[in-house]
Amino acid sequence: MSGDSAPWSAATPRRWVAICARGLEEILEREARAAGLAVETAEAGGVAFRGTLADGLRANWRLRTANRVLLELASWPAPDDEALYRGARELLAGELAGLLGPERTFSVAATSGRSRVRDTRWVALKVKDGLVDGQRARFGERASVDRIDPDLALRVRLFEDRATLLADSSGEPLDRRGYRLETTAAPVREQLAAAAVLASGWDGLGPVVDPMCGSGTLLAEAGAIALGLAPNRLRARWAFERLPGFERAAFERLRAEPFPAPGPAVRLCGRDLDAQAVAAARRNLEAAGLGDRARIDLGDAFAFEPPPGPGLVAVNPPYGERLGAEGDAAWRRLGDLLKQRYRGWKAIVLAGGEGLGKHLGLKPVRRIPVRNGPLEARILVLDLW
Ligand SMILES: C[S@@+](CC[C@H](N)C(=O)[O-])C[C@H]1O[C@@H](n2cnc3c(N)ncnc32)[C@H](O)[C@@H]1O
């Protein structure tokens, strides 16, 4: 390599951003601190921390509520497309040449907000052109673009005429845990389910009941938290494996580190009225390695007698689309069920769409507004005294 800057080093502390669904920032921040990451700021849709590549791996491995973990590479003023291009090209003159060299295939995606250059495809193209021209100038050759499976998936965020270049260190989004082999109508996202359990203040003791369990996501996430299982323990591929400086032995050591496991004897009980949901939940919990802890039966939530508690009752009812008095009555009935059968338990209700759980007849200890994909949702945390 020509040039006189210090080479790229995986041991250099850098800025990373773990991104999450809007509304989960505070829960993610707490998780990041508990994982030993040096949190800098919680911002809309994410948490920034400083760390080495090893810390980036740790974030990917431990965070249950993040969507992905991005490594910040550079930031420069970009009021027009020429500045966007030049800033990208100049990156190849410095240490980033060790990462952005011609030997790695790459892709560039872009977002733009409150900036003069608004066309995101144009933003991505200008940055790509800058990078490959910088590569040609420094190395005499350029990298290939691979949109499907690049070695380096780059993102440019243009915000208020400032460009920030980030590299994805996760690959598949972190909610693709690998246990959801079968899905049912309206499953809850894995990070949202994990966030609800983390927000509940549950101590990990006693059984977990989801009386309307669908495909079993809340049970799978609560079980993993109680037993201290890594959220993405089933995943075989990570984007960080292709970053320079990645050491498999270090990753294996990280994988072997224990998580807190507050509920080693946890039992998971699910119910659903729909036989397909019951079959899906059984299969998914089996795939998650939780089959021997779980009992999923066909039946009505309102006829289910929970095991001795207290424990955690988690429910994501299907009342989203119902309108008017019928929906209100369904919520009230669920509230009554929780009050009567789960006294002394911690409860979480995931409410989406119309109503958002306003008619439960119980006062939540916490009400956390979140985005569940394109939908508005609420995590309601209840203490059933
Ligand atoms: C929104 S889905 C739950 C999705 C689940 N959290 C998941 O991740 O797959 C609601 C579920 O409640 C079930 N359900 C509706 N009424 C029920 C009742 N009275 N008793 C038991 N299950 C019920 C439906 O069959 C559906 O599977």
The ligand as an ORCA input file, in Angstrom:
! r2SCAN-3c Opt
* xyz 0 1
  C     -51.187    -10.827     17.642
  S     -51.219    -12.561     17.765
  C     -49.880    -12.949     18.846
  C     -48.598    -13.006     18.088
  C     -47.441    -13.487     18.932
  N     -47.051    -12.496     19.920
  C     -46.281    -13.852     18.022
  O     -45.221    -13.263     18.156
  O     -46.465    -14.684     17.130
  C     -52.607    -12.887     18.769
  C     -52.907    -14.356     18.963
  O     -53.966    -14.466     19.929
  C     -54.703    -15.632     19.611
  N     -56.001    -15.515     20.337
  C     -57.005    -14.642     20.109
  N     -57.988    -14.795     21.026
  C     -57.562    -15.769     21.858
  C     -58.133    -16.393     23.025
  N     -59.304    -16.010     23.493
  N     -57.416    -17.370     23.631
  C     -56.220    -17.765     23.146
  N     -55.644    -17.222     22.051
  C     -56.305    -16.243     21.417
  C     -54.788    -15.628     18.112
  O     -55.055    -16.909     17.612
  C     -53.372    -15.108     17.748
  O     -52.503    -16.196     17.497
*
